[in-house]
């Protein structure tokens, strides 16, 4: 019945896709309006962090591009090659991000589990989850490159129309890795338990890694290059490894070429490359929107019905049978945890539970694999910096930049995986509070376990990077001690703030980290790392240019670093333990 009392038209229906868009847009609008009811400290921290990053990134990019452009005859070539390299790397990162987020969004999401049994076509569900996945995977990309594009336009002195055209091209660009990532996620979900698919996937990854190692070998400077009088020829040979990013069939090549031609005034060429990008985006976007959804329901059924993805391999079957005969009542994970010396049995049970929760969450271990891949790329390129080891200035610069990179990686791991651990106990946290183990002891052991695991990873990374930089034993020990202290501090900060600002109603670790506590923890971690690296660099016993060591300055900065570290990590952990003892369950 309508408002006038007449029966409504039953044939008038609302599109399910439109209904999903309206509901989620309304939910997003209410979340934005709810910011007024949140803490002013939370809004202030977020605002200062975003504005501070944008201003600092713009200043750094502007200074760097101006420095490169000052080289007569070479500045344009270097800046152009850097733009091509930047968007090629970002395309690869967007592809990995879309793959992980799409898989979790399609098959490990509460909303997807609710929508799939409803009388809604799978194509409609795929369209909405595809749009959501692309937005989730790309918003950080857009936020990161906005200051770079603004600085690039200012240095190149472009007209105002460069910015809207570039924004439109970047919007088209992010669709293609979204289509590829969603397609790969459907393939993984549908065929990951097939032995042939696993063999092909492993072979493909091996070939890709081998090709990457082969293409990234450093260029050897020969006598012929030294005798070459044409500077551009020498530079082009030195940049030979970057030619792969100028492959004409890469979407990053179309975007970069369109930007370069628009800046140079070659509008026809810019329109051509923009049209190529537009046509591929429209074609593959249409294919994804109309064809990929037909596979969604079948892929979701395979994910929920399969057991072990390695169950077809005979060696694993023999291993499982032998393990079952050895101890039928305990799993391999439990036996490994029990073998840890000095670990109490009740704490071991909590550790087994946390490992199983981590492994069952595809998003978490998928992001871990992506992080290890980035670390591998970082270590592979680190060997190129060892060629300047004869200069004391470059040794100091590269060694402390390496310390900053290792500590930032540590902050990423602790904020993403350690901070949500207490909140992931959920509404059943009262069980631990009433158990003989005690909630305070659970928090303490979470800190110890996280410190040991992240410490092993970060210390190994630091020692390996120091060896690749050809640092002596004194430098290696100095940085190893610094990274161990920072490991304890960052883990104590994440465990402490995670206990002080829990979110037991949320089961998604990513959304837990996105709250006030996670944002505050991330900002404090970055501030602590920046201050610590600058302080240790200022008080370095070896100086910057090989001058005489200043033991007094090194001692003062060491004591100050220890005091700041104790306050940054000790205060939140102490407050968290007190909160755990007095928490009402």
HUPE-V612684 format. One record per residue. N is the residue number from 1. SS is DSSP state (A for helix, B for strand, O for the rest). PHI is phi in whole degrees, 0 to 359 (* if undefined). D_FIRST is the distance of its C-alpha to the first C-alpha in Angstrom with 2 decimals. Layout:
# HUPE-V612684
((N SS PHI D_FIRST) (N SS PHI D_FIRST))
This chain:
# HUPE-V612684
((1 O * 0.00) (2 O 268 3.79) (3 O 293 6.78) (4 O 276 7.86) (5 O 95 5.72) (6 O 274 5.56) (7 O 295 4.24) (8 O 284 4.99) (9 O 284 8.67) (10 O 288 9.96) (11 O 279 13.29) (12 O 279 12.67) (13 O 236 14.41) (14 O 259 16.50) (15 O 299 20.20) (16 A 301 21.53) (17 A 295 24.56) (18 A 295 22.71) (19 A 295 20.68) (20 A 297 24.07) (21 A 297 25.60) (22 A 294 23.01) (23 A 296 23.14) (24 A 289 26.93) (25 A 294 27.29) (26 A 295 25.26) (27 A 295 27.46) (28 A 295 30.55) (29 A 297 29.69) (30 A 292 29.31) (31 A 294 32.63) (32 A 293 34.28) (33 A 293 33.08) (34 A 288 34.28) (35 A 297 37.77) (36 A 293 38.21) (37 A 269 38.09) (38 O 278 40.65) (39 O 295 44.36) (40 A 295 46.08) (41 A 296 48.83) (42 A 298 46.49) (43 A 296 45.12) (44 A 294 48.70) (45 A 297 50.14) (46 A 298 47.57) (47 A 297 48.04) (48 A 297 51.84) (49 A 295 51.97) (50 A 293 49.85) (51 A 294 51.66) (52 A 298 55.01) (53 A 296 54.55) (54 A 299 53.49) (55 A 292 56.47) (56 A 293 58.97) (57 A 295 57.85) (58 A 298 58.03) (59 A 296 61.50) (60 A 294 62.79) (61 A 296 61.47) (62 A 294 62.82) (63 A 294 66.23) (64 A 295 66.41) (65 A 292 65.50) (66 A 295 67.93) (67 A 298 70.65) (68 A 290 70.18) (69 A 290 70.01) (70 O 285 73.40) (71 O 289 75.25) (72 O 293 76.73) (73 O 81 75.74) (74 O 250 74.10) (75 A 300 71.25) (76 A 297 68.98) (77 A 294 69.63) (78 A 294 68.98) (79 A 295 65.75) (80 A 298 64.50) (81 A 293 65.30) (82 A 294 63.67) (83 A 295 60.39) (84 A 298 60.44) (85 A 293 61.26) (86 A 298 58.59) (87 A 288 55.67) (88 A 292 57.03) (89 A 294 57.18) (90 A 294 53.73) (91 A 295 52.37) (92 A 296 53.89) (93 A 293 52.54) (94 A 295 49.02) (95 A 296 49.26) (96 A 295 50.24) (97 A 296 47.63) (98 A 293 44.83) (99 A 297 46.16) (100 A 291 46.14) (101 A 292 42.83) (102 A 296 41.07) (103 A 299 42.44) (104 A 291 41.35) (105 A 286 37.94) (106 A 279 37.24) (107 A 238 38.82) (108 O 232 39.51) (109 O 229 36.31) (110 A 297 33.74) (111 A 295 30.82) (112 A 295 32.22) (113 A 297 32.68) (114 A 282 29.04) (115 A 278 27.70) (116 A 298 30.05) (117 O 286 28.82) (118 O 284 25.16) (119 O 285 23.89) (120 O 242 24.73) (121 O 303 27.52) (122 A 302 30.79) (123 A 298 31.29) (124 A 293 28.32) (125 A 297 29.68) (126 A 297 33.12) (127 A 301 32.09) (128 A 292 30.65) (129 A 292 33.56) (130 A 294 36.01) (131 A 298 34.89) (132 A 297 35.01) (133 A 294 38.45) (134 A 296 39.89) (135 A 294 38.83) (136 A 295 40.25) (137 A 278 43.45) (138 A 248 44.07) (139 A 295 43.29) (140 A 294 46.69) (141 A 300 48.38) (142 A 295 46.99) (143 A 292 47.98) (144 A 286 51.48) (145 A 270 52.36) (146 A 301 50.99) (147 A 297 54.22) (148 A 294 56.34) (149 A 295 54.84) (150 A 295 55.14) (151 A 293 58.77) (152 A 297 59.50) (153 A 293 58.26) (154 A 292 60.30) (155 A 294 63.45) (156 A 280 63.07) (157 O 58 62.39) (158 O 272 59.47) (159 O 280 57.35) (160 O 294 53.89) (161 A 289 52.16) (162 A 296 53.51) (163 A 288 51.03) (164 A 294 47.71) (165 A 296 49.15) (166 A 294 50.26) (167 A 299 46.92) (168 A 294 45.20) (169 A 293 47.80) (170 A 294 47.50) (171 A 298 43.72) (172 A 294 44.41) (173 A 296 47.19) (174 A 286 45.16) (175 A 287 42.83) (176 A 296 45.71) (177 A 295 46.81) (178 A 294 43.18) (179 A 295 42.91) (180 A 296 46.29) (181 A 295 45.54) (182 A 292 42.25) (183 A 295 44.01) (184 A 295 46.91) (185 A 295 44.68) (186 A 293 43.03) (187 A 296 46.54) (188 A 298 47.77) (189 A 294 44.88) (190 A 278 45.30) (191 A 236 49.11) (192 O 293 50.62) (193 O 275 51.84) (194 O 276 53.75) (195 A 294 57.47) (196 A 296 57.89) (197 A 295 55.16) (198 A 297 56.76) (199 A 294 60.16) (200 A 296 58.92) (201 A 295 57.08) (202 A 294 60.18) (203 A 294 62.44) (204 A 297 60.27) (205 A 295 60.23) (206 A 296 64.00) (207 A 296 64.63) (208 A 294 62.42) (209 A 294 64.26) (210 A 298 67.60) (211 A 296 66.76) (212 A 293 65.73) (213 A 298 69.03) (214 A 292 70.96) (215 A 282 69.35) (216 O 260 69.69) (217 O 293 73.42) (218 O 296 75.17) (219 O 284 77.14) (220 O 274 80.89) (221 O 280 82.85) (222 O 266 85.73) (223 A 294 88.94) (224 A 296 87.66) (225 A 289 84.71) (226 A 292 87.08) (227 A 274 89.31) (228 O 288 86.44) (229 O 273 86.68) (230 O 276 83.26) (231 A 295 80.95) (232 A 297 77.73) (233 A 293 78.98) (234 A 295 79.73) (235 A 297 76.36) (236 A 295 74.58) (237 A 289 76.52) (238 A 293 75.76) (239 O 264 72.05) (240 A 297 72.23) (241 A 292 69.93) (242 A 269 67.09) (243 A 293 67.19) (244 A 297 64.66) (245 A 284 61.93) (246 A 256 62.78) (247 O 291 61.84) (248 O 295 60.05) (249 O 264 57.27) (250 O 273 56.02) (251 A 300 52.83) (252 A 296 54.68) (253 A 292 57.37) (254 A 295 54.94) (255 A 295 53.49) (256 A 295 56.95) (257 A 294 58.47) (258 A 298 55.76) (259 A 296 56.32) (260 A 298 60.11) (261 A 292 60.18) (262 A 293 57.88) (263 A 294 60.18) (264 A 281 63.25) (265 O 90 61.80) (266 O 275 61.55) (267 A 290 58.07) (268 A 294 58.21) (269 A 295 58.98) (270 A 296 56.29) (271 A 294 53.69) (272 A 298 54.96) (273 A 293 54.57) (274 A 296 51.21) (275 A 294 50.11) (276 A 299 51.38) (277 A 298 49.39) (278 A 295 46.25) (279 A 294 46.64) (280 A 293 47.18) (281 A 294 44.28) (282 A 294 41.89) (283 A 293 43.28) (284 A 289 43.30) (285 A 294 40.01) (286 A 294 38.40) (287 A 298 40.14) (288 A 294 38.93) (289 A 290 35.31) (290 A 253 35.22) (291 A 242 37.84) (292 A 292 38.43) (293 A 297 35.08) (294 A 294 36.06) (295 A 265 38.80) (296 A 298 36.82) (297 A 295 35.59) (298 A 295 39.05) (299 A 294 40.82) (300 A 296 38.68) (301 A 295 39.50) (302 A 294 43.19) (303 A 296 43.20) (304 A 278 41.74) (305 A 255 43.93) (306 O 280 47.30) (307 O 263 50.08) (308 O 278 53.00) (309 O 285 53.04) (310 O 252 56.85) (311 O 291 56.91) (312 O 276 58.49) (313 O 273 61.67) (314 A 292 64.56) (315 A 296 66.21) (316 A 287 63.13) (317 A 296 62.93) (318 A 295 66.61) (319 A 295 66.11) (320 A 295 63.20) (321 A 293 65.27) (322 A 291 68.27) (323 A 292 66.23) (324 A 292 64.65) (325 A 290 68.12) (326 A 291 69.42) (327 O 207 66.71) (328 O 287 63.93) (329 O 261 62.33) (330 O 227 62.20) (331 O 276 60.77) (332 A 297 62.81) (333 A 298 61.05) (334 A 296 61.94) (335 A 292 65.56) (336 A 293 65.83) (337 A 293 64.51) (338 A 294 66.87) (339 O 282 69.75) (340 O 290 69.32) (341 O 289 72.30) (342 O 80 71.72) (343 O 269 67.96) (344 O 298 66.85) (345 A 295 64.95) (346 A 291 61.89) (347 A 291 61.68) (348 A 299 62.04) (349 A 296 59.02) (350 A 297 56.91) (351 A 295 58.34) (352 A 298 57.46) (353 A 297 53.88) (354 A 295 53.56) (355 A 294 55.07) (356 A 293 52.73) (357 A 297 49.64) (358 A 295 51.00) (359 A 289 51.73) (360 A 283 48.33) (361 O 267 46.61) (362 A 298 46.95) (363 A 298 46.16) (364 A 290 49.07) (365 A 287 51.81) (366 A 294 50.57) (367 A 292 51.01) (368 A 295 54.36) (369 A 297 55.52) (370 A 297 54.54) (371 A 294 56.45) (372 A 293 59.51) (373 A 296 59.33) (374 A 295 59.48) (375 A 295 62.38) (376 A 297 64.17) (377 A 297 63.86) (378 A 297 65.13) (379 A 292 68.14) (380 A 295 68.93) (381 A 275 69.15) (382 A 290 71.03) (383 A 294 74.26) (384 A 287 74.49) (385 A 277 75.00) (386 A 286 78.11) (387 A 287 80.19) (388 A 258 80.56) (389 O 288 81.95) (390 O 275 85.32) (391 O 254 83.92) (392 A 294 83.48) (393 A 296 80.84) (394 A 290 78.65) (395 A 297 79.17) (396 A 294 77.85) (397 A 297 74.89) (398 A 293 73.78) (399 A 291 74.39) (400 A 282 72.32) (401 A 294 69.55) (402 A 294 69.56) (403 A 298 69.31) (404 A 296 66.32) (405 A 294 64.64) (406 A 296 65.30) (407 A 289 64.02) (408 A 293 60.84) (409 A 298 60.22) (410 A 297 60.78) (411 A 296 58.31) (412 A 297 55.66) (413 A 294 56.23) (414 A 293 56.30) (415 A 293 53.24) (416 A 283 51.13) (417 A 247 52.35) (418 A 270 54.13) (419 A 303 51.88) (420 A 280 48.78) (421 A 299 50.91) (422 O 290 50.46) (423 A 292 46.70) (424 A 290 46.34) (425 A 296 47.51) (426 A 70 43.91) (427 A 288 42.76) (428 A 268 45.67) (429 A 295 48.21) (430 A 293 48.99) (431 A 296 50.67) (432 A 289 53.29) (433 A 294 53.65) (434 A 269 54.55) (435 O 284 56.72) (436 O 300 60.50) (437 O 298 60.21) (438 O 86 58.59) (439 A 290 56.08) (440 A 294 58.78) (441 A 291 60.81) (442 A 298 57.84) (443 A 297 57.44) (444 A 296 61.20) (445 A 287 61.38) (446 A 296 58.44) (447 A 295 60.51) (448 A 295 63.64) (449 A 297 61.99) (450 A 296 60.23) (451 A 295 63.49) (452 A 293 65.51) (453 A 294 63.16) (454 A 290 62.51) (455 A 294 66.16) (456 A 298 67.44) (457 A 295 65.23) (458 A 288 65.97) (459 A 294 69.66) (460 A 297 70.09) (461 A 297 68.42) (462 A 294 70.67) (463 A 295 73.86) (464 A 293 73.08) (465 A 292 72.28) (466 A 296 75.46) (467 A 293 77.46) (468 A 290 75.99) (469 O 274 76.90) (470 O 60 80.45) (471 O 278 80.47) (472 O 283 83.39) (473 A 295 83.26) (474 A 295 83.21) (475 A 297 80.15) (476 A 297 78.37) (477 A 295 79.04) (478 A 300 77.96) (479 A 287 74.56) (480 A 294 74.11) (481 A 295 74.63) (482 A 298 72.26) (483 A 288 69.44) (484 A 294 69.96) (485 A 296 69.62) (486 A 293 66.51) (487 A 296 65.02) (488 A 298 65.46) (489 A 293 64.11) (490 A 293 60.94) (491 A 292 60.13) (492 A 295 60.75) (493 A 295 58.53) (494 A 289 55.62) (495 A 294 55.96) (496 A 295 56.36) (497 A 291 53.41) (498 A 294 51.28) (499 A 278 52.07) (500 A 286 51.66) (501 O 235 48.24) (502 O 279 46.56) (503 O 222 42.98) (504 O 285 42.46) (505 O 278 38.70) (506 O 253 39.24) (507 O 254 40.71) (508 O 269 41.19) (509 A 300 44.69) (510 A 297 43.87) (511 A 287 41.14) (512 A 296 43.51) (513 A 293 46.15) (514 O 284 43.77) (515 O 284 43.37) (516 A 297 45.67) (517 A 298 48.37) (518 A 294 48.61) (519 A 295 48.73) (520 A 297 51.28) (521 A 294 53.31) (522 A 296 53.36) (523 A 295 54.50) (524 A 297 57.19) (525 A 297 58.38) (526 A 294 58.81) (527 A 295 60.58) (528 A 297 62.87) (529 A 295 63.73) (530 A 299 64.46) (531 A 295 66.63) (532 A 291 68.43) (533 A 295 69.27) (534 A 296 70.56) (535 A 294 72.54) (536 A 293 74.11) (537 A 292 74.92) (538 A 294 76.56) (539 O 262 78.60) (540 O 298 79.48) (541 O 295 82.99) (542 O 258 83.74) (543 O 69 82.68) (544 O 250 81.30) (545 O 233 84.40) (546 O 78 86.81) (547 O 286 88.24) (548 O 296 89.91) (549 O 296 87.63) (550 O 252 86.77) (551 A 292 86.66) (552 A 294 85.93) (553 A 296 82.84) (554 A 295 81.65) (555 A 292 82.16) (556 A 295 80.31) (557 A 294 77.30) (558 A 296 77.31) (559 A 295 77.23) (560 A 295 74.49) (561 A 296 72.43) (562 A 294 72.87) (563 A 294 71.85) (564 A 297 68.69) (565 A 295 67.77) (566 A 296 68.37) (567 A 288 66.22) (568 A 292 63.37) (569 A 265 63.13) (570 A 288 64.67) (571 A 295 62.63) (572 A 297 59.13) (573 A 292 60.41) (574 A 295 62.06) (575 A 296 58.95) (576 A 293 56.88) (577 A 296 59.28) (578 A 295 59.16) (579 A 295 55.36) (580 A 293 55.38) (581 A 287 57.82) (582 A 254 55.87) (583 O 290 52.28) (584 O 274 50.16) (585 O 255 48.47))
